Amino acid sequence: LTVPVVIEVHAKDVWLMAGVEGNLLAWSNTKLKTSSGHKDRVHSNFCQNLFSYNLVAKIGVDCVGAYVRANMSPLFSKDKGPELYPYSAGISLTF
């Protein structure tokens, strides 16, 4: 579940958005398939944090935009895995 809190500004065809997103990891499961064909569903979060928050920024012209998202809380629970702070960047098409 993701809850964004952002400020968005429009000027003619250009738009800019910046803010924070809060995330809750809920109903997590993974489907595992072995080489023998056995399928199993694991209901585990694999030691990931249940709550996290991201800084997000987007800029665009008309329907083409670019975004950057940086996670400010570690991916895994304390002492349960490596200390990772995921980020993503890309191009978006909005219709």
C-alpha positions as CSV (number, residue, x, y, z in Angstrom):
1,L,0.0,0.0,0.0
2,T,1.4,3.4,-1.0
3,V,0.2,6.8,0.2
4,P,1.7,9.8,-1.6
5,V,1.9,13.3,-0.2
6,V,3.0,15.5,-3.1
7,I,2.9,19.1,-4.3
8,E,2.2,19.5,-8.0
9,V,2.7,22.6,-10.1
10,H,1.5,23.2,-13.7
11,A,2.8,25.9,-16.0
12,K,1.4,25.6,-19.6
13,D,2.5,22.2,-20.8
14,V,5.2,21.7,-18.1
15,W,4.5,20.1,-14.8
16,L,6.6,19.4,-11.7
17,M,5.8,17.2,-8.7
18,A,7.7,16.6,-5.5
19,G,6.9,15.0,-2.2
20,V,7.0,11.9,0.0
21,E,5.5,8.4,-0.3
22,G,4.7,6.2,2.6
23,N,4.6,2.4,2.0
24,L,3.2,-0.5,4.0
25,L,4.2,-4.0,3.0
26,A,1.0,-6.1,3.3
27,W,-0.2,-9.5,2.0
28,S,3.3,-10.5,0.9
29,N,3.7,-13.9,-0.7
30,T,6.1,-15.6,-3.1
31,K,5.4,-18.5,-5.5
32,L,8.2,-21.0,-5.6
33,K,8.6,-23.6,-8.4
34,T,11.2,-26.3,-8.1
35,S,12.9,-28.1,-11.0
36,S,10.7,-31.2,-10.3
37,G,7.6,-29.0,-11.0
38,H,6.4,-28.7,-7.4
39,K,4.8,-25.4,-6.7
40,D,4.7,-23.8,-3.2
41,R,3.4,-20.4,-2.0
42,V,5.5,-18.8,0.8
43,H,3.7,-16.2,3.0
44,S,6.8,-14.3,4.2
45,N,8.2,-10.8,3.9
46,F,11.8,-12.1,3.7
47,C,12.9,-9.8,6.5
48,Q,11.9,-6.7,4.7
49,N,10.7,-3.6,6.6
50,L,7.0,-3.4,6.9
51,F,7.0,0.4,6.8
52,S,9.1,2.6,4.5
53,Y,9.1,6.1,3.0
54,N,10.4,7.5,-0.3
55,L,11.3,10.9,-1.6
56,V,9.9,11.3,-5.1
57,A,10.3,14.0,-7.8
58,K,8.8,14.1,-11.3
59,I,9.0,16.5,-14.1
60,G,7.4,16.4,-17.5
61,V,6.2,18.1,-20.6
62,D,2.7,17.2,-21.9
63,C,2.5,13.4,-21.5
64,V,6.2,12.6,-21.3
65,G,8.0,12.8,-18.0
66,A,11.0,11.7,-15.9
67,Y,11.0,10.6,-12.3
68,V,13.4,9.8,-9.4
69,R,12.4,7.9,-6.3
70,A,14.8,7.3,-3.4
71,N,14.0,5.1,-0.4
72,M,15.0,6.8,2.9
73,S,14.5,3.7,5.1
74,P,16.5,0.5,4.8
75,L,15.1,-2.3,2.7
76,F,15.6,-5.0,5.3
77,S,14.9,-5.1,9.1
78,K,17.8,-4.3,11.4
79,D,20.4,-7.1,11.5
80,K,18.4,-9.3,9.1
81,G,20.2,-8.5,5.9
82,P,22.5,-6.0,4.1
83,E,21.9,-2.3,4.6
84,L,20.3,-1.3,1.3
85,Y,18.5,1.9,0.3
86,P,16.8,1.3,-3.1
87,Y,16.3,4.0,-5.6
88,S,14.8,4.2,-9.1
89,A,14.7,6.6,-12.0
90,G,13.0,6.5,-15.3
91,I,10.8,7.9,-18.0
92,S,7.0,7.9,-17.8
93,L,4.3,8.2,-20.4
94,T,1.0,9.6,-19.1
95,F,-2.2,9.4,-21.3
